Amino acid sequence: MKRRTLLASAALAATLGTAAFAQDPTKACFVYVGPIGDGGWTYQHHQGALAVKEEFGDAVEIAWQESVPEGADAERVMTQMALSGCDIIFTTSFGYMDATNAVAAKFPDIKFEHATGYKREHPNVSSYNARFYEGRAVVGHIAGSMTKTNKIGYLASFPIPEVVMGINAYYLHAQKVNPDVELVVTWVYTWFDPAKEADAARAMIDQGVDVITAHTDSTAPLAEAAKEGGAVIGFGQASDMAPFATNDDGTPGPRVTSIIDEWSPYYVKRVKAVIDGTWEQIDSWSGMPEGEVVMGEMTDVIPENVRQEAQGMIDAITGGTYHPFTGPINKADGSAWLADGEVASDGDLLSMDFYIEGIDAEIPN
Amino acid sequence: MIHLERRPQPSRLWTATTPLIAVVLTMIVGGTMFAALGTDPFEAIRTIFWDPLFNTQFAGFTRPQLLVKAGPLILIAIGLSIGFRAGIWNIGAEGQYIMGAICGAAAGLALYPSESPLIFPLMILAGGLGGWAWAAIPAVLKTRFGTNEILVSLMLVYVAENVLASVSSGLLRNPEGMGFPGSRNFKEWDAAHNAEIVAGTGMHWGVVFAFIAVIAAYVLLTRHIQGFNIRLTGEAPRAARFSGVNPARIIFLCLGISGALAGLAGLFEVTGPAGQISIDFNSGYGFTAIIVAFLGRLNPIGILLAGLLMALTYIGGELAQLMLGLPGASIQLFQGMLLFFLLATDVFTNYRVRFGRSEVA
């Protein structure tokens, strides 16, 4: 026993010794808004972090912190990371935007990457996001094709352009295959609160909704749908959520496919840029073509023809031949937005504060 | 047989030593947990309790941060403790904290971009009033209709959270923010920025107010007739009534003070460390302050120390996550253990353990 400890500490000392002589590893740090075990948003970012470790091995060291509240705490956490020797810090929630920029001002030699924001006040701050609306379009098509009650639900977090964009893409493609479809939007004002998410899903099911897509981070909406014994379906959000594809008793589960955020390619690319010394400020917004938005496996619950149509759509978006927001599209108030064949500009999408025609609701403000 | 026997007087020895015993027990059990997670327990404990204060790499930054983190906790806990002394249970400080921040920020933003030196004092006033008004709701309902202030104040937290979500994506939204939720950032507006009074010390106006509140509460509770009435109401409600203490006035006083102090904490946080009104602006200070109030035994000096200790476990916990890769939940467990052991050992203040048969009195 004693000898083993002795050996272990000798081995430890040896590795420490070599590490000190070898080149210092690049340290990549990650700030998470939820717990890694959320099974969705944060879990997926952590997968990206692990992919970085996997790719570079000993050349890179990773560190992270979970459940960091947005606001003053985030700024302290980032400063501590900077002091601890991180070379690049990924801040993975919209609410970290001002904190990221404030800390970046104090540490000009450290690179900062902020997810889903728009402020890049210093040359060492980049922002990155994914075109999630591409996935929303695909699940919208599936929802419109599969609903029996003609009522589909969207569990929305906050009324920001990102979410409004998702709602519009979802409804637009549902209504294309099923003109009678009606959309129910429920706002929960949280990104991660399994109890609230479950309540909202339950409320929608009680209103007759039989397809639910969630714009929140937990698996609770799927768990709620699972209680309906196949009558209600949903989609994995942010992460594959594959366990919900099959119920415990072996029957098909509520998750019929999923929109997966695949951050690994971006994280690997950016950390490599730091190692190579080629890191520059960018504003990245990638989607299916770059492999950042990936659809999970479609289960047999989806009819064969719908699966093929959905796959066709995925292929078209990936190949760059189809943009989910292609005119003619009118706004909810009846005014024209996109003319026939016109494609939405990124600027229009990123500031989207209106519903498209057919959605009978108001965006809360 | 082991049984507990009530002490005629609370033990002074135990009152003084239980916090230390609780900390030691937390270290032992928490250390065992860290060891089970595969981390060197001594290193983990050192990272949590020692590094934020003395680590050469971090301490220069984390020491001032202790004040930043402890400031709002102490300010809110002082207010709560006054009510708790009187047996008035304001559980909704989180809501009052939010409303104080909203009202104070709104008062300032209405005058944007004025650089008048009166703006910040005006915002402080509005912040305090906002928290006071939110706490006055359970006070009115309790005195008029006999509702339970625990439930009402707690429920109003959820109302406040929804008001917060609404104003950050509507009324107070930054007009230059491209439609994203969140107000203007006060750090970019000098007249309204609650900056550090001396750079690099963490000492902002909220911390100053927290220290003033500690002294004021001490004077109130030990030297002032209202302080006596408050304690009397808590310890002997019937006696208080017979001696002419007006219960409704005590209810308004206690909820009002705690609401105003929570509102002030919110205002100082939003104009200082947080910087802006945003959907997730509140991070649980109002609830954590309840723990701080009890950890400090509802005593102003005790609360001061408890606030600093709590801040230490937060910041040390963050360092432990970052440096040792400990999961966030284990840090929360560690903090929970601290409270648990404190309350558990507290029994010995009022009771003594007797071995052998219990005697029939």
Interface residues (C-beta under 8 A of the other chain):
Chain A: C29 P35 I36 A63 W64 Q65 E66 S67 P69 E70 G71 A72 D73 E75 R76 V77 T79 Q80 M81 L83 S84 F94 G95 D98 A99 A102 G117 Y118 F158 P159 I160 P161 Y189 L350 S351 M352 D353 P364 N365
Chain B: Q57 F58 F61 T62 Q65 V68 K69 E161 N162 A165 S166 S169 G170 R173 M178 G179 F180 P181 G182 N185 K187 E269 G272 P273 A274 G275 Q276 S278 I279 D280 F281 S283 G284 I315 E318 L319 Q321 L322 M323 G325 P327 G328 A329
